[in-house]
Amino acid sequence: MNYQVHDTAIVDEGAQIGEGSRVWHFVHVCGGAHIGKSVSLGQNVFVGNKVTIGDHCKIQNNVSVYDNVHLEEGVFCGPSMVFTNVYNPRSLLERKDQYLDTIVKKGATLGANCTVVCGVTIGQYAFVGAGAVINKCVPAYALMVGVPAKQIGWMSEYGEQLDLPLQGEAKIKCEHTGVIYILSGNTVTKI
């Protein structure tokens, strides 16, 4: 085994966990999970069977990553944030055949206590503020806050807000990295 598992954690047979990953106190990883290398699963994390977690992700304490949630490389899931996988759950109705895919692209940040309603894609390096509720797809580099979440700006890959309008034509250089970001319409790209 080339990853660390705390004595109180449960890793079901068949789970794939990459080199250098750390599985902390009271974590449960189901047998069908695919977890990349150098991933940190904080205390009391649950990882379902039909889940993929890319390399270098950080899943903070008390997060459940349910079936049909897919995290690309370098995703940050803040403490106690929530994923769902059924849009209209009922205890008296079996709806496991209605799970919707949720995809979180490379480098995105999901703040503490935010909720991601199933069936959405969160773009690369998007930043979801603490307590926000995401119920629609989020563009790459977007800064989202509120209930329901609304876009209030753009974020750099470094994690700083970019001084760009929400839409139009503009460009800006990140003062920390020198990377140039271009706004065209309502899309930000990095050059």
LINQUI-V590971 format. One record per pair of residues at least 6 apart in sequence whose ideal C-beta (glycine too) atoms are under 7 Angstrom apart, sorted by the first residue. I is the first residue (numbers start at 1). J is the second residue. If there is no record, write none. Layout:
I:J, I:J
//
This chain:
2:19, 3:17, 3:18, 3:19, 3:20, 3:21, 3:22, 3:23, 4:22, 4:23, 5:11, 5:23, 6:23, 6:24, 6:25, 8:25, 8:26, 9:23, 9:24, 9:25, 9:26, 9:27, 10:28, 11:17, 11:23, 11:29, 12:29, 12:30, 12:31, 13:31, 14:31, 14:32, 15:29, 15:30, 15:31, 15:33, 16:33, 16:34, 16:35, 17:29, 17:35, 18:35, 18:36, 18:37, 18:39, 18:55, 19:37, 20:37, 20:38, 21:35, 21:37, 21:38, 21:39, 22:40, 22:41, 23:29, 23:41, 24:41, 24:42, 24:43, 25:43, 26:43, 26:44, 27:41, 27:45, 28:46, 29:35, 29:47, 30:47, 30:48, 30:49, 31:49, 32:49, 32:50, 33:47, 33:48, 33:49, 33:51, 34:52, 35:47, 35:53, 36:53, 36:54, 36:55, 36:57, 37:55, 38:55, 38:56, 39:53, 39:55, 39:56, 39:57, 40:58, 40:59, 41:47, 41:59, 42:59, 42:60, 42:61, 43:61, 44:61, 44:62, 45:59, 45:63, 46:64, 46:65, 47:53, 47:65, 48:65, 48:66, 48:67, 49:67, 50:67, 50:68, 51:65, 51:67, 51:69, 52:70, 52:71, 53:65, 53:71, 54:71, 54:72, 54:73, 54:74, 54:75, 55:73, 56:73, 56:74, 57:71, 57:74, 57:75, 58:76, 58:77, 59:65, 59:77, 60:77, 60:78, 60:79, 61:79, 62:79, 62:80, 63:77, 63:80, 63:81, 64:83, 65:83, 66:83, 66:85, 67:85, 67:99, 68:85, 68:99, 68:100, 68:101, 68:102, 69:83, 69:85, 69:102, 70:101, 70:103, 71:104, 72:104, 72:105, 72:106, 73:106, 74:106, 74:107, 75:104, 75:108, 76:109, 76:110, 77:110, 78:110, 78:111, 78:112, 78:114, 78:130, 79:112, 80:112, 80:113, 81:110, 81:111, 81:112, 81:113, 81:114, 82:115, 82:116, 83:102, 83:116, 84:117, 84:118, 85:99, 85:100, 85:118, 86:95, 86:98, 86:99, 86:118, 87:100, 87:118, 87:119, 89:95, 100:118, 100:119, 101:119, 102:116, 102:118, 102:119, 102:120, 103:121, 104:110, 104:122, 105:121, 105:122, 105:123, 105:124, 105:140, 106:124, 107:124, 107:125, 107:157, 108:122, 108:124, 108:125, 108:126, 109:127, 109:128, 110:116, 110:128, 111:128, 111:129, 111:130, 111:132, 112:130, 113:130, 113:131, 114:128, 114:130, 114:131, 114:132, 114:134, 115:133, 115:134, 116:134, 117:134, 117:135, 120:134, 120:136, 120:137, 120:138, 121:137, 122:128, 122:134, 122:138, 123:138, 123:139, 123:140, 123:141, 123:142, 124:140, 125:140, 125:141, 125:155, 125:157, 126:138, 126:139, 126:140, 126:141, 126:142, 126:144, 127:143, 127:155, 128:134, 128:144, 128:149, 129:144, 129:145, 132:144, 132:145, 132:146, 132:147, 132:149, 133:147, 133:148, 133:149, 134:144, 134:149, 135:148, 138:144, 139:186, 139:187, 140:188, 141:154, 141:155, 141:188, 142:151, 142:154, 143:151, 143:152, 143:153, 143:154, 143:155, 143:161, 144:150, 144:151, 145:152, 151:166, 153:161, 153:162, 154:162, 154:164, 154:188, 155:161, 155:162, 156:162, 156:174, 156:179, 156:181, 157:179, 157:190, 158:174, 158:176, 158:177, 160:176, 162:172, 162:181, 163:172, 164:170, 164:172, 164:183, 164:188, 165:183, 166:186, 167:185, 167:186, 168:183, 169:183, 169:184, 170:183, 171:180, 171:181, 171:182, 171:183, 172:181, 173:180, 174:181, 179:190, 180:191, 181:188, 181:190, 182:189, 182:191
//
